[in-house]
Amino acid sequence: MSDFNYSLPLPRRAERLPATIAERTRRVYDALAAVYPVSTMLFHSKAHKCALRESGISDGMRILEVATGSGEMFRRLVKANPSGTTYGLDLSPNMASKTQKQVRADFPDADAHCQAVDVRHMPFRDDSFDAVMCCFLLELLSTDDVRLTIREFHRVLRRGGALSVVLIGQSHPIFNQLYKVCGALAPAFWGRQIEQQVPDLLSANSLHIEKDRMLTQGFYPSRVLVARK
């Protein structure tokens, strides 16, 4: 049985997403839910494998993935955690629904639950999870919302728990220029690169970085950070 705690009161401003990039992003990713797995396969799968390997996740844990997207990483987590409990959240209802259906088909006996939730105010009690995973989300949020989301990561992690974050890398100048152009044309889809800012934001929330990996898939750079509470 799912223990999404919808009885927890949310701040008044969380009752509706503000008319910002977050709302536009939800609409964009809802529309792209059917085709987004192609992007994941081409650009993200190598980083997903690295993040899972470095995360220290093992069977029997309570695991949360924030921003499941097409569900590629979520399925990896469920497979690695067959006797544990795995939760997934995504801003896009279509993405969350698609991921839930796929996991139900692939792992019918798994204790796995995926819902559409505003991750800045997650419906879980403090210290709920042994591990939190977040891939390619923070780039899509405003600076204030990045801070709120990282604060939520810290809140729901148990003491000693690990947060794994996958970010779009900033190690290739040509890629950075191309990404800046794409971000200006379609900010709700591409967002902007913030990889170099995130370590300080994690540290400011008492999340101590233990692992830091850079990798490239094709021309697409990623950075994997593992931090512990």
C-alpha positions as CSV (number, residue, x, y, z in Angstrom):
1,M,0.0,0.0,0.0
2,S,1.3,3.5,-0.9
3,D,1.9,5.9,2.0
4,F,1.9,9.1,0.1
5,N,0.8,11.3,3.0
6,Y,-1.8,13.5,1.3
7,S,-3.1,14.4,4.8
8,L,-0.1,16.6,5.4
9,P,-1.0,20.3,5.1
10,L,0.7,22.1,2.3
11,P,1.6,25.8,2.5
12,R,-1.1,27.9,0.8
13,R,1.1,29.0,-2.1
14,A,1.7,25.3,-2.9
15,E,-2.0,24.6,-3.5
16,R,-1.5,25.7,-7.1
17,L,1.6,25.9,-9.1
18,P,2.5,29.6,-9.8
19,A,2.4,31.0,-13.3
20,T,6.1,30.5,-13.8
21,I,8.4,28.2,-15.7
22,A,7.2,25.3,-13.5
23,E,3.7,25.4,-14.9
24,R,4.9,25.8,-18.5
25,T,7.3,22.9,-17.9
26,R,4.5,20.7,-16.8
27,R,2.5,21.4,-19.9
28,V,5.5,20.8,-22.2
29,Y,6.5,17.4,-20.6
30,D,2.9,16.3,-20.5
31,A,2.8,16.8,-24.3
32,L,6.1,15.0,-24.8
33,A,5.5,12.0,-22.5
34,A,5.1,9.6,-25.4
35,V,8.4,10.5,-27.2
36,Y,10.7,11.6,-24.3
37,P,12.1,8.1,-23.8
38,V,14.1,8.5,-27.0
39,S,15.9,11.5,-25.5
40,T,16.6,9.5,-22.3
41,M,18.0,6.6,-24.2
42,L,20.3,8.8,-26.4
43,F,21.6,11.3,-23.8
44,H,20.8,10.2,-20.2
45,S,21.1,6.4,-19.9
46,K,24.9,6.4,-19.2
47,A,24.5,9.0,-16.4
48,H,21.6,6.9,-15.0
49,K,23.8,3.8,-14.8
50,C,26.6,5.8,-13.1
51,A,24.3,7.4,-10.6
52,L,22.8,4.1,-9.5
53,R,26.2,2.5,-9.3
54,E,27.6,5.4,-7.1
55,S,24.5,5.9,-5.0
56,G,25.1,3.0,-2.6
57,I,21.4,1.9,-3.1
58,S,20.8,-1.7,-2.1
59,D,17.8,-4.0,-1.9
60,G,15.4,-3.5,1.0
61,M,15.6,0.3,1.2
62,R,13.0,3.0,1.0
63,I,13.9,5.0,-2.1
64,L,12.5,8.1,-3.7
65,E,13.1,9.3,-7.2
66,V,12.2,12.9,-7.8
67,A,11.4,13.8,-11.4
68,T,10.9,10.3,-12.9
69,G,10.5,11.6,-16.5
70,S,10.0,8.7,-18.9
71,G,10.7,6.2,-16.0
72,E,14.0,4.8,-17.3
73,M,15.8,5.4,-14.0
74,F,12.7,4.6,-11.9
75,R,12.6,1.1,-13.5
76,R,16.3,0.7,-12.7
77,L,15.6,1.6,-9.1
78,V,12.7,-0.8,-8.8
79,K,14.7,-3.6,-10.3
80,A,17.6,-2.9,-7.8
81,N,15.1,-2.8,-4.8
82,P,12.8,-5.8,-5.3
83,S,12.1,-6.3,-1.6
84,G,12.1,-2.6,-0.7
85,T,9.8,0.3,-1.4
86,T,10.3,2.7,-4.3
87,Y,8.5,5.9,-4.8
88,G,8.6,8.3,-7.8
89,L,7.4,11.8,-8.3
90,D,7.1,13.9,-11.4
91,L,5.6,17.3,-12.2
92,S,3.9,15.9,-15.3
93,P,0.8,13.8,-14.7
94,N,1.2,12.1,-18.1
95,M,4.9,11.2,-17.3
96,A,3.9,9.8,-13.9
97,S,1.0,7.8,-15.2
98,K,3.1,6.3,-18.1
99,T,5.9,5.4,-15.6
100,Q,3.4,3.8,-13.2
101,K,1.8,1.7,-15.9
102,Q,5.1,0.5,-17.2
103,V,6.5,-0.5,-13.8
104,R,3.2,-2.3,-13.0
105,A,3.7,-4.3,-16.2
106,D,7.4,-5.0,-15.7
107,F,7.4,-5.6,-11.9
108,P,3.9,-6.6,-10.9
109,D,5.0,-7.7,-7.4
110,A,7.1,-4.6,-6.6
111,D,6.1,-2.1,-3.9
112,A,6.5,0.8,-6.3
113,H,4.4,3.9,-6.6
114,C,4.6,6.9,-9.0
115,Q,2.5,10.1,-8.7
116,A,2.3,13.6,-10.1
117,V,3.4,15.9,-7.3
118,D,4.9,19.4,-6.9
119,V,8.3,18.3,-5.6
120,R,8.9,21.6,-3.8
121,H,6.4,20.5,-1.2
122,M,6.5,16.7,-1.1
123,P,3.8,14.7,0.7
124,F,6.1,12.7,3.0
125,R,7.1,13.0,6.6
126,D,10.5,14.1,7.7
127,D,13.2,11.4,7.6
128,S,11.2,9.0,5.3
129,F,13.8,7.7,2.9
130,D,17.2,5.9,2.9
131,A,18.0,7.3,-0.5
132,V,16.8,10.0,-2.9
133,M,17.6,10.2,-6.6
134,C,17.1,13.2,-8.8
135,C,18.1,13.4,-12.5
136,F,18.0,16.4,-14.7
137,L,15.4,18.4,-12.8
138,L,17.1,21.3,-11.1
139,E,17.9,22.9,-14.5
140,L,14.2,23.4,-15.1
141,L,13.5,25.3,-11.8
142,S,13.8,28.9,-10.8
143,T,16.6,29.7,-8.4
144,D,14.2,30.0,-5.5
145,D,12.5,26.7,-6.4
146,V,15.9,25.0,-6.6
147,R,16.6,26.0,-3.0
148,L,13.1,24.8,-1.9
149,T,13.6,21.5,-3.6
150,I,17.0,20.8,-2.1
151,R,15.6,21.8,1.3
152,E,12.9,19.1,0.7
153,F,15.5,16.6,-0.3
154,H,17.2,17.1,3.1
155,R,13.9,17.0,5.0
156,V,12.7,13.7,3.6
157,L,16.1,12.0,3.9
158,R,16.9,10.0,7.0
159,R,20.1,10.9,8.8
160,G,22.9,9.0,7.0
161,G,20.8,8.7,3.9
162,A,22.3,9.6,0.4
163,L,21.1,12.0,-2.2
164,S,22.2,11.4,-5.8
165,V,21.8,14.2,-8.2
166,V,22.5,14.1,-12.0
167,L,23.0,17.4,-13.7
168,I,23.7,18.7,-17.2
169,G,27.5,19.2,-17.3
170,Q,29.2,22.5,-18.0
171,S,32.6,21.1,-19.0
172,H,32.4,21.7,-22.8
173,P,32.3,25.3,-23.9
174,I,30.8,24.6,-27.3
175,F,28.0,22.5,-25.8
176,N,27.4,25.3,-23.2
177,Q,26.9,27.8,-26.0
178,L,24.5,25.5,-27.8
179,Y,22.6,24.8,-24.6
180,K,22.3,28.5,-23.9
181,V,20.7,29.1,-27.3
182,C,18.3,26.2,-26.8
183,G,17.4,27.4,-23.4
184,A,16.6,30.9,-24.7
185,L,14.4,29.4,-27.4
186,A,12.5,26.9,-25.2
187,P,13.2,27.5,-21.5
188,A,10.4,25.3,-20.3
189,F,12.0,22.3,-22.0
190,W,15.7,23.0,-21.8
191,G,16.0,25.2,-18.7
192,R,19.5,26.4,-18.0
193,Q,22.8,24.9,-16.8
194,I,23.4,25.2,-13.0
195,E,25.8,22.3,-12.4
196,Q,28.5,24.6,-11.0
197,Q,26.1,26.2,-8.4
198,V,24.6,23.0,-7.0
199,P,27.5,21.8,-4.8
200,D,27.3,25.0,-2.8
201,L,23.5,24.7,-2.5
202,L,23.9,21.1,-1.2
203,S,26.5,22.1,1.3
204,A,24.3,25.0,2.5
205,N,21.6,22.4,3.3
206,S,24.0,20.1,5.3
207,L,24.3,17.6,2.5
208,H,28.0,16.6,2.3
209,I,29.3,15.6,-1.1
210,E,31.0,12.2,-1.1
211,K,31.3,11.4,-4.8
212,D,31.6,13.6,-7.9
213,R,31.7,12.1,-11.4
214,M,31.8,13.7,-14.8
215,L,30.9,11.7,-17.9
216,T,29.8,12.2,-21.5
217,Q,27.3,10.3,-23.7
218,G,27.8,11.3,-27.3
219,F,28.2,15.0,-27.1
220,Y,26.1,15.4,-23.9
221,P,28.0,15.9,-20.7
222,S,26.6,15.0,-17.3
223,R,27.7,15.4,-13.7
224,V,26.8,12.9,-10.9
225,L,26.9,14.1,-7.3
226,V,26.3,11.8,-4.3
227,A,25.8,13.7,-1.0
228,R,25.0,12.4,2.5
229,K,22.9,13.9,5.2
